[in-house]
């Protein structure tokens, strides 16, 4: 009988080295401890040091009258020029701003004025708005009228400040308390 052997490649057999140390097991992560009885802040199940994902919020919508009150305040405090309101005024409102702005009724005291509150009373196609403004010397009032145009845009139609009326280009202060008539003196 005739047998043929086929050449084979030698195979190496190796044995894995024996590990004499204990196998490594993953340890649970623990947060750093604070004073006794406290635990780290965060949402349940979140790792310390990672912020929880924020919920998406809708952008803040500013009411129309508050938007205009802020813009008027910036012009009347000297922070913006009058022509900044050109496309947002109609009728006498721009002329009123031109006359009021140089006196900076809400500015010039070193303290930036702040809009404290603002409200509006709706009427047919218009808003009668009012605002209180904190200045360095106290609180002042501002009233203005917004009208809805044919293009569905609001525009300022009139501006009045606490007692400042515009009469033929002059600022006349309206007295807040009635004056008493003087009594004639008898000899």
Backbone as CSV, one residue per row, in Angstrom:
resi,resn,N_x,N_y,N_z,CA_x,CA_y,CA_z,C_x,C_y,C_z
1,UNK,0.770,-1.146,0.000,0.000,0.000,0.000,0.835,1.242,0.000
2,UNK,0.337,2.056,-0.650,1.067,3.249,-0.897,0.401,4.415,-0.125
3,UNK,1.050,5.030,0.817,0.465,6.151,1.561,1.289,7.398,1.295
4,UNK,0.600,8.416,1.114,1.247,9.710,0.930,0.897,10.613,2.104
5,UNK,1.845,11.228,2.504,1.610,12.190,3.581,1.676,13.600,3.003
6,UNK,0.788,14.325,3.462,0.777,15.729,3.019,1.483,16.563,4.077
7,UNK,2.259,17.457,3.626,2.969,18.270,4.603,1.981,19.203,5.335
8,UNK,2.089,19.282,6.559,1.232,20.153,7.369,2.104,21.201,8.030
9,UNK,1.464,22.321,8.286,2.212,23.367,8.972,2.115,23.117,10.456
10,UNK,3.163,23.341,11.096,3.120,23.078,12.531,2.267,24.137,13.227
11,UNK,1.498,23.724,14.168,0.667,24.650,14.948,1.277,24.805,16.310
12,UNK,1.207,26.026,16.762,1.721,26.304,18.083,0.564,26.320,19.057
13,UNK,0.725,25.680,20.072,-0.281,25.704,21.115,0.316,26.436,22.296
14,UNK,-0.430,27.461,22.712,0.053,28.210,23.858,-1.010,28.166,24.931
15,UNK,-0.575,28.246,26.085,-1.516,28.272,27.193,-1.528,29.685,27.754
16,UNK,-2.717,30.116,28.111,-2.857,31.453,28.677,-2.209,31.492,30.038
17,UNK,-1.557,32.612,30.325,-0.927,32.682,31.637,-2.000,32.728,32.708
18,UNK,-1.712,32.122,33.729,-2.678,32.094,34.821,-2.614,33.417,35.567
19,UNK,-3.797,33.979,35.857,-3.893,35.251,36.561,-4.002,34.965,38.036
20,UNK,-3.066,35.489,38.744,-3.068,35.218,40.177,-3.848,36.275,40.951
21,UNK,-4.249,37.378,40.265,-5.013,38.414,40.965,-6.492,38.201,40.736
22,UNK,-7.251,38.843,41.585,-8.699,38.747,41.497,-9.210,39.446,40.236
23,UNK,-10.224,38.914,39.555,-10.734,39.589,38.352,-11.348,40.948,38.730
24,UNK,-11.201,41.883,37.855,-11.698,43.233,38.120,-13.181,43.298,37.802
25,UNK,-13.939,43.751,38.768,-15.377,43.914,38.563,-15.694,45.407,38.562
26,UNK,-16.595,45.844,37.695,-16.914,47.278,37.671,-17.592,47.691,38.974
27,UNK,-17.188,48.812,39.479,-17.770,49.321,40.704,-18.833,50.369,40.354
28,UNK,-19.857,50.429,41.141,-20.857,51.472,40.871,-20.264,52.832,41.196
29,UNK,-20.619,53.802,40.373,-20.115,55.151,40.611,-20.906,55.779,41.740
30,UNK,-20.217,56.404,42.592,-20.901,57.087,43.685,-20.530,58.556,43.633
31,UNK,-21.475,59.368,44.033,-21.257,60.814,44.028,-20.425,61.199,45.227
32,UNK,-19.714,62.278,45.102,-18.959,62.733,46.265,-19.921,63.106,47.385
33,UNK,-19.542,62.783,48.531,-20.409,63.021,49.678,-20.142,64.398,50.257
34,UNK,-21.209,65.026,50.703,-21.097,66.322,51.357,-21.162,66.108,52.854
35,UNK,-21.629,67.099,53.571,-21.809,66.935,55.008,-22.761,65.786,55.292
36,UNK,-22.703,65.266,56.475,-23.511,64.102,56.841,-24.983,64.353,56.566
37,UNK,-25.608,63.384,55.939,-27.039,63.459,55.685,-27.408,64.208,54.417
38,UNK,-26.428,64.620,53.619,-26.757,65.325,52.379,-26.384,64.455,51.208
39,UNK,-26.984,64.742,50.102,-26.648,64.022,48.885,-26.481,65.054,47.779
40,UNK,-25.815,64.690,46.715,-25.611,65.661,45.641,-26.934,66.052,44.998
41,UNK,-26.963,67.287,44.501,-28.179,67.772,43.842,-28.213,67.286,42.413
42,UNK,-29.369,67.189,41.868,-29.534,66.781,40.484,-30.783,65.957,40.341
43,UNK,-31.123,65.623,39.123,-32.317,64.821,38.912,-32.012,63.371,39.247
44,UNK,-33.031,62.626,39.539,-32.854,61.227,39.928,-32.223,60.458,38.774
45,UNK,-31.223,59.715,39.060,-30.572,58.877,38.061,-29.524,59.609,37.244
46,UNK,-29.387,60.896,37.410,-28.395,61.644,36.645,-27.051,61.559,37.345
47,UNK,-26.023,61.567,36.568,-24.687,61.557,37.134,-24.404,62.925,37.741
48,UNK,-23.713,62.936,38.830,-23.336,64.235,39.394,-22.412,64.962,38.432
49,UNK,-22.598,66.250,38.331,-21.749,67.049,37.462,-22.288,67.173,36.052
50,UNK,-23.345,66.458,35.705,-23.937,66.602,34.390,-25.292,67.253,34.556
51,UNK,-25.593,68.163,33.681,-26.865,68.870,33.756,-27.947,68.062,33.054
52,UNK,-29.120,68.104,33.613,-30.248,67.434,32.974,-30.615,68.232,31.728
53,UNK,-31.061,67.580,30.677,-31.409,68.327,29.464,-32.565,69.276,29.748
54,UNK,-32.440,70.503,29.227,-33.476,71.503,29.447,-34.624,71.297,28.480
55,UNK,-35.802,71.540,29.002,-36.973,71.452,28.144,-36.999,72.679,27.243
56,UNK,-37.378,72.493,26.024,-37.455,73.619,25.102,-38.638,74.480,25.475
57,UNK,-38.393,75.766,25.545,-39.472,76.686,25.853,-39.709,77.589,24.659
58,UNK,-40.935,78.020,24.531,-41.284,78.914,23.442,-40.678,80.285,23.718
59,UNK,-40.324,81.021,22.682,-39.779,82.356,22.910,-40.819,83.242,23.580
60,UNK,-40.329,84.144,24.420,-41.212,85.023,25.163,-41.854,86.030,24.214
61,UNK,-43.150,86.140,24.264,-43.868,87.083,23.419,-44.152,88.331,24.249
62,UNK,-43.691,89.470,23.760,-43.890,90.734,24.448,-45.154,91.382,23.891
63,UNK,-46.078,91.805,24.754,-47.280,92.476,24.253,-46.921,93.752,23.481
64,UNK,-47.761,94.116,22.543,-47.503,95.266,21.683,-47.296,96.540,22.490
65,UNK,-48.147,96.777,23.476,-48.031,98.018,24.242,-46.730,98.055,25.057
66,UNK,-46.266,96.921,25.547,-45.002,96.883,26.293,-43.818,97.119,25.355
67,UNK,-43.906,96.597,24.151,-42.861,96.809,23.144,-42.716,98.298,22.846
68,UNK,-43.847,98.974,22.613,-43.804,100.401,22.317,-43.372,101.208,23.542
69,UNK,-43.779,100.805,24.725,-43.377,101.528,25.931,-41.860,101.489,26.087
70,UNK,-41.240,100.341,25.825,-39.779,100.228,25.907,-39.109,101.130,24.875
71,UNK,-39.629,101.143,23.662,-39.042,101.968,22.603,-39.174,103.453,22.925
72,UNK,-40.344,103.856,23.395,-40.542,105.259,23.752,-39.632,105.656,24.910
73,UNK,-39.468,104.765,25.868,-38.593,105.035,27.003,-37.148,105.241,26.547
74,UNK,-36.695,104.441,25.605,-35.328,104.582,25.099,-35.131,105.919,24.389
75,UNK,-36.145,106.373,23.667,-36.037,107.664,22.974,-36.113,108.809,23.971
76,UNK,-37.046,108.740,24.913,-37.253,109.843,25.856,-36.197,109.905,26.958
77,UNK,-35.355,108.877,27.057,-34.252,108.932,28.016,-32.936,109.285,27.333
78,UNK,-32.971,109.502,26.027,-31.770,109.894,25.306,-30.888,108.737,24.888
79,UNK,-31.344,107.501,25.055,-30.532,106.346,24.686,-30.620,106.027,23.201
80,UNK,-31.683,106.476,22.544,-31.875,106.292,21.106,-32.305,107.616,20.488
81,UNK,-31.963,107.840,19.230,-32.401,109.076,18.580,-33.891,109.008,18.211
82,UNK,-34.491,110.175,18.004,-35.916,110.235,17.692,-36.218,109.537,16.369
83,UNK,-35.345,109.674,15.381,-35.627,109.073,14.081,-35.690,107.540,14.142
84,UNK,-35.320,106.955,15.247,-35.438,105.509,15.449,-36.910,105.085,15.435
85,UNK,-37.815,106.025,15.711,-39.256,105.743,15.744,-39.963,106.172,14.469
86,UNK,-39.252,106.550,13.426,-39.875,107.075,12.214,-40.932,106.159,11.617
87,UNK,-40.656,104.923,11.405,-41.617,104.015,10.782,-42.675,103.503,11.740
88,UNK,-42.587,103.866,13.008,-43.511,103.333,13.994,-44.389,104.411,14.618
89,UNK,-44.437,105.572,13.994,-45.287,106.656,14.474,-46.133,107.170,13.316
90,UNK,-47.275,107.738,13.649,-48.143,108.384,12.662,-48.666,109.677,13.265
91,UNK,-49.108,110.560,12.382,-49.733,111.790,12.853,-48.805,112.649,13.675
92,UNK,-49.310,113.143,14.793,-48.575,114.074,15.647,-47.528,113.399,16.539
93,UNK,-47.558,112.120,16.647,-46.678,111.434,17.604,-45.209,111.716,17.336
94,UNK,-44.805,111.724,16.080,-43.392,111.984,15.785,-43.019,113.405,16.179
95,UNK,-43.888,114.372,15.876,-43.625,115.762,16.258,-43.573,115.912,17.775
96,UNK,-44.417,115.186,18.485,-44.387,115.218,19.941,-43.055,114.683,20.458
97,UNK,-42.576,113.611,19.861,-41.277,113.054,20.272,-40.137,114.012,19.947
98,UNK,-40.222,114.687,18.807,-39.184,115.646,18.432,-39.120,116.765,19.471
99,UNK,-40.260,117.182,20.004,-40.283,118.257,20.987,-39.893,117.761,22.385
100,UNK,-40.261,116.540,22.737,-39.987,116.028,24.079,-38.559,115.498,24.240
101,UNK,-38.032,114.836,23.221,-36.757,114.131,23.340,-35.580,115.015,23.740
102,UNK,-35.429,116.249,23.228,-34.261,117.044,23.632,-34.220,117.348,25.128
103,UNK,-35.348,117.345,25.791,-35.351,117.609,27.231,-35.038,116.358,28.035
104,UNK,-34.953,115.212,27.386,-34.731,113.894,28.016,-35.478,113.782,29.344
105,UNK,-36.808,113.732,29.283,-37.593,113.707,30.516,-37.337,112.493,31.401
106,UNK,-36.847,111.398,30.834,-36.585,110.204,31.641,-35.104,109.940,31.856
107,UNK,-34.261,110.859,31.468,-32.833,110.597,31.594,-32.093,111.782,32.162
108,UNK,-30.782,111.704,32.121,-29.933,112.794,32.543,-29.668,112.852,34.034
109,UNK,-30.053,111.860,34.804,-29.815,111.878,36.242,-28.767,110.854,36.655
110,UNK,-28.134,110.241,35.694,-27.107,109.257,35.998,-27.657,107.871,36.278
111,UNK,-28.968,107.754,36.379,-29.589,106.453,36.638,-30.445,106.095,35.440
112,UNK,-30.267,104.907,34.943,-31.024,104.454,33.784,-32.480,104.208,34.178
113,UNK,-33.438,104.791,33.454,-34.845,104.581,33.795,-35.283,103.157,33.479
114,UNK,-36.261,102.676,34.248,-36.735,101.304,34.100,-38.252,101.319,33.976
115,UNK,-38.755,100.542,33.051,-40.195,100.401,32.887,-40.724,99.513,34.010
116,UNK,-41.536,100.076,34.906,-42.030,99.322,36.055,-43.262,98.503,35.701
117,UNK,-44.236,99.137,35.079,-45.454,98.423,34.702,-46.011,99.058,33.446
118,UNK,-46.813,98.285,32.758,-47.384,98.756,31.504,-48.721,98.058,31.300
119,UNK,-49.692,98.789,30.840,-51.004,98.211,30.578,-51.644,98.898,29.391
120,UNK,-52.761,98.342,28.939,-53.446,98.918,27.788,-54.937,98.643,27.878
121,UNK,-55.693,99.571,27.339,-57.147,99.438,27.247,-57.491,99.397,25.764
122,UNK,-57.985,98.257,25.255,-58.288,98.185,23.824,-59.571,98.942,23.480
123,UNK,-59.543,99.610,22.345,-60.723,100.244,21.759,-60.785,99.793,20.306
124,UNK,-61.734,100.288,19.559,-61.898,99.863,18.161,-60.687,100.293,17.338
125,UNK,-59.833,99.351,16.966,-58.678,99.618,16.120,-57.556,100.374,16.805
126,UNK,-57.592,100.465,18.128,-56.547,101.217,18.831,-56.327,100.642,20.224
127,UNK,-55.210,101.023,20.823,-54.889,100.679,22.204,-54.542,101.965,22.933
128,UNK,-55.215,102.227,24.021,-54.853,103.340,24.893,-53.930,102.734,25.955
129,UNK,-52.662,103.057,25.891,-51.673,102.412,26.754,-51.133,103.387,27.783
130,UNK,-50.658,102.824,28.879,-50.078,103.614,29.963,-48.930,102.824,30.564
131,UNK,-47.990,103.557,31.126,-46.816,102.915,31.725,-46.308,103.765,32.878
132,UNK,-45.713,103.095,33.862,-45.020,103.821,34.926,-43.531,103.529,34.783
133,UNK,-42.745,104.587,34.939,-41.307,104.511,34.707,-40.582,104.951,35.973
134,UNK,-39.691,104.105,36.455,-38.868,104.451,37.617,-37.650,105.209,37.124
135,UNK,-37.482,106.419,37.649,-36.320,107.237,37.302,-35.510,107.460,38.570
136,UNK,-34.444,108.201,38.448,-33.617,108.467,39.616,-34.330,109.262,40.688
137,UNK,-35.296,110.077,40.294,-35.981,110.938,41.254,-37.319,110.383,41.709
138,UNK,-37.768,109.312,41.194,-39.064,108.753,41.589,-39.704,107.991,40.454
139,UNK,-41.026,108.018,40.434,-41.792,107.289,39.423,-42.561,108.304,38.592
140,UNK,-42.515,108.125,37.292,-43.222,109.019,36.374,-44.176,108.214,35.527
141,UNK,-45.151,108.910,34.939,-46.178,108.255,34.126,-46.012,108.630,32.661
142,UNK,-46.392,107.700,31.808,-46.375,107.925,30.361,-47.639,107.302,29.787
143,UNK,-48.313,108.038,28.914,-49.496,107.510,28.230,-49.261,107.655,26.731
144,UNK,-49.751,106.698,25.976,-49.592,106.759,24.530,-50.725,105.985,23.868
145,UNK,-50.981,106.345,22.629,-52.052,105.709,21.860,-51.433,104.969,20.688
146,UNK,-51.840,103.723,20.513,-51.393,102.910,19.386,-52.579,102.678,18.465
147,UNK,-52.372,102.844,17.171,-53.434,102.622,16.191,-53.005,101.532,15.224
148,UNK,-53.981,100.698,14.860,-53.732,99.604,13.922,-53.942,100.123,12.510
149,UNK,-52.896,100.046,11.684,-52.968,100.556,10.316,-53.623,99.561,9.371
150,UNK,-53.826,100.003,8.146,-54.429,99.146,7.120,-53.539,97.943,6.810
151,UNK,-52.232,98.083,7.048,-51.300,96.987,6.802,-51.177,96.054,8.006
152,UNK,-52.071,96.204,9.001,-52.152,95.368,10.202,-50.930,95.538,11.102
153,UNK,-50.294,96.728,11.050,-49.160,97.042,11.922,-49.581,98.127,12.901
154,UNK,-49.088,98.013,14.118,-49.377,99.010,15.139,-48.400,100.157,15.008
155,UNK,-48.913,101.383,15.189,-48.075,102.576,15.176,-48.526,103.511,16.287
156,UNK,-47.566,104.226,16.835,-47.846,105.173,17.910,-48.443,106.439,17.302
157,UNK,-49.591,106.881,17.840,-50.278,108.053,17.301,-50.214,109.254,18.241
158,UNK,-49.925,109.052,19.525,-49.855,110.167,20.470,-49.039,109.748,21.687
159,UNK,-48.348,110.725,22.276,-47.540,110.478,23.467,-47.804,111.611,24.453
160,UNK,-47.957,111.252,25.717,-48.124,112.258,26.762,-47.400,111.777,28.012
161,UNK,-46.708,112.703,28.650,-46.011,112.380,29.890,-46.753,113.007,31.060
162,UNK,-46.509,112.529,32.239,-47.212,112.943,33.453,-47.377,114.458,33.598
163,UNK,-48.402,114.960,32.959,-48.710,116.369,33.100,-48.046,117.266,32.088
164,UNK,-47.170,116.749,31.244,-46.554,117.574,30.215,-47.416,117.537,28.969
165,UNK,-48.046,118.643,28.661,-48.863,118.746,27.458,-48.122,119.623,26.466
166,UNK,-48.330,119.374,25.223,-47.663,120.161,24.202,-48.654,121.180,23.653
167,UNK,-48.454,122.435,23.963,-49.294,123.512,23.464,-48.433,124.423,22.610
168,UNK,-48.661,124.385,21.327,-47.931,125.213,20.364,-46.414,125.131,20.568
169,UNK,-45.934,123.945,20.810,-44.500,123.744,20.917,-43.917,124.071,22.279
170,UNK,-44.701,124.508,23.230,-44.195,124.810,24.560,-44.662,123.750,25.531
171,UNK,-43.828,123.429,26.487,-44.191,122.463,27.518,-44.838,123.224,28.663
172,UNK,-46.071,122.932,28.947,-46.755,123.577,30.068,-47.083,122.512,31.095
173,UNK,-46.697,122.716,32.309,-46.953,121.747,33.362,-48.347,121.992,33.908
174,UNK,-49.150,120.962,33.915,-50.487,121.045,34.459,-50.383,120.846,35.963
175,UNK,-50.966,121.734,36.775,-50.856,121.562,38.222,-51.552,120.294,38.672
176,UNK,-50.936,119.608,39.622,-51.527,118.369,40.118,-52.509,118.631,41.242
177,UNK,-52.389,119.764,41.923,-53.323,120.123,42.977,-53.986,121.431,42.598
178,UNK,-55.281,121.543,42.878,-55.942,122.802,42.533,-55.380,123.932,43.392
179,UNK,-55.275,125.089,42.772,-54.778,126.244,43.511,-55.938,126.939,44.202
180,UNK,-55.693,127.464,45.362,-56.728,128.184,46.098,-56.762,129.636,45.642
181,UNK,-57.960,130.169,45.521,-58.020,131.602,45.189,-57.532,132.412,46.389
182,UNK,-56.852,133.469,46.093,-56.337,134.300,47.177,-57.452,135.154,47.745
183,UNK,-57.443,135.297,49.021,-58.437,136.106,49.725,-57.961,137.549,49.761
184,UNK,-58.834,138.461,49.405,-58.414,139.849,49.522,-58.269,140.229,51.010
185,UNK,-57.291,140.983,51.301,-57.077,141.409,52.676,-57.808,142.722,52.917
186,UNK,-58.463,142.825,54.066,-59.202,144.039,54.420,-58.347,144.885,55.349
187,UNK,-58.349,146.235,55.120,-57.523,147.077,55.985,-58.060,147.240,57.342
